């Protein structure tokens, strides 16, 4: 059929390739938790459908063709039998349903992100690269495993219009207009948590930059959306394994 690829529209197939790349990159950079956690992408041209990983596959096994399309009610829109991480559905359907400016949502349980999620003070940006998160991080209180759809409203209320969230005693969440934006923002958020934990672990007094410099830096870095890095990241993947494109 004209304008389609492997039974999907060209736009959806590209979204699938980008999302599969995000899973492979998460594995490549060591940000996985076995087969758990999730990254989702809105199906182009829809307000109520998104793509998610098949529950049980490792991130290194995800490819464009085995992503699963579901709707905001949790109904699978693919043929065959598929397993979906219900907590993934709860978290991601909440954001996709409330934030139509968001096309990709990423959630991780990374070591430094989990560590900072357990700190009462939360994230403390301490260095040039991490100042992009100055007053740009939301917080959501832990309510147990995210299997209660009643939590959706509170989660999106806490997220508001921000694109980065620390889920208390849980992990990290980022949202972006593109897969590239959400993924690179997550990499940067985890790095910000790492810098904080390492700096605090020295036990030495911490030096903080002047507030005007922090605010200026946050504004400039906030204009970067990951597109340049994404082109290189895809080249890294393609040199390693192109099967994510299948």
ZIKAFEN-V9444 format. One record per residue. N is the residue number from 1. D_LAST is the distance of its C-alpha to the last C-alpha in Angstrom with 2 decimals. Layout:
BEGIN
n: (N,N)
d_last: (D_LAST,D_LAST)
END
This chain:
BEGIN
n: (1,2,3,4,5,6,7,8,9,10,11,12,13,14,15,16,17,18,19,20,21,22,23,24,25,26,27,28,29,30,31,32,33,34,35,36,37,38,39,40,41,42,43,44,45,46,47,48,49,50,51,52,53,54,55,56,57,58,59,60,61,62,63,64,65,66,67,68,69,70,71,72,73,74,75,76,77,78,79,80,81,82,83,84,85,86,87,88,89,90,91,92,93,94,95,96,97,98,99,100,101,102,103,104,105,106,107,108,109,110,111,112,113,114,115,116,117,118,119,120,121,122,123,124,125,126,127,128,129,130,131,132,133,134,135,136,137,138,139,140,141,142,143,144,145,146,147,148,149,150,151,152,153,154,155,156,157,158,159,160,161,162,163,164,165,166,167,168,169,170,171,172,173,174,175,176,177,178,179,180,181,182,183,184,185,186,187,188,189,190,191,192,193,194,195,196,197,198,199,200,201,202,203,204,205,206,207,208,209,210,211,212,213,214,215,216,217,218,219,220,221,222,223,224,225,226,227,228,229,230,231,232,233,234,235,236,237,238,239,240,241,242,243,244,245,246)
d_last: (18.23,19.06,17.58,14.58,10.91,9.50,12.82,12.79,14.91,13.79,15.27,13.54,10.02,11.22,12.72,9.69,8.04,11.60,12.23,9.44,10.92,14.25,13.76,12.76,15.72,17.96,17.46,17.99,21.18,22.50,22.73,21.48,23.75,22.24,20.08,22.14,22.15,19.73,18.19,17.90,17.29,19.27,17.76,18.98,22.19,23.14,25.65,25.04,21.35,18.87,15.58,16.00,14.57,15.21,18.55,18.77,15.42,15.91,14.50,12.96,10.96,9.61,6.05,5.79,6.17,8.90,10.91,14.20,16.29,19.99,23.16,26.06,27.86,25.21,24.31,20.80,19.59,16.88,17.74,18.39,19.73,18.38,20.10,20.65,22.67,25.74,26.92,23.67,24.34,27.93,27.36,24.53,25.94,29.19,27.91,25.67,28.59,31.22,29.64,28.29,28.08,25.36,21.68,20.37,22.19,21.80,23.99,24.65,27.27,27.61,30.84,32.65,31.54,32.92,36.04,36.77,36.10,39.08,41.41,43.95,43.81,40.03,38.34,40.76,39.24,41.14,39.71,38.65,34.87,35.42,37.96,35.26,35.51,39.28,40.13,36.53,35.53,36.05,37.01,36.55,38.81,37.51,37.99,36.53,33.08,31.44,31.70,34.40,33.47,36.90,35.60,33.29,36.21,37.57,34.27,33.70,37.41,37.22,34.16,35.93,34.65,33.46,29.91,30.51,32.03,33.42,33.50,36.73,36.62,32.93,30.43,28.97,27.30,26.17,25.31,24.21,23.87,20.40,17.84,19.14,22.65,22.31,20.52,22.97,25.82,24.99,24.95,28.29,29.75,29.12,30.67,33.63,34.19,34.09,36.64,38.88,38.89,39.56,42.29,43.96,43.85,46.18,48.96,50.15,51.05,48.14,48.69,47.26,47.01,49.23,47.91,47.97,45.76,43.29,43.18,42.77,39.90,38.16,38.48,37.07,34.09,33.36,32.58,29.58,26.26,23.71,22.26,23.55,22.38,18.87,18.46,19.62,17.56,14.28,15.90,16.71,13.18,12.03,15.09,14.35,10.71,7.71,5.32,5.55,3.84,0.00)
END
